[in-house]
């Protein structure tokens, strides 16, 4: 996924999102913001394991709002 597409979503902290990672695994999550433009990552709360994680935007296959 490109940073341009990510920026166009204009996500806000607390929004429900769906992520498909580079392995094709779907993750329901809450966007926690903390977008880091220098390394292209953001923080989210993973519903499947209850943990807060960071992910690289360019490695995502899909990111959308619920």
HELIX and SHEET records of a PDB file:
HELIX    1   1 UNK A    3  UNK A    9  1                                   7    
HELIX    2   2 UNK A   57  UNK A   59  5                                   3    
SHEET    1   A 5 UNK A  52  UNK A  56  0                                        
SHEET    2   A 5 UNK A  41  UNK A  46 -1                                        
SHEET    3   A 5 UNK A  26  UNK A  31 -1                                        
SHEET    4   A 5 UNK A  16  UNK A  20 -1                                        
SHEET    5   A 5 UNK A  62  UNK A  65 -1                                        
END                                                                             
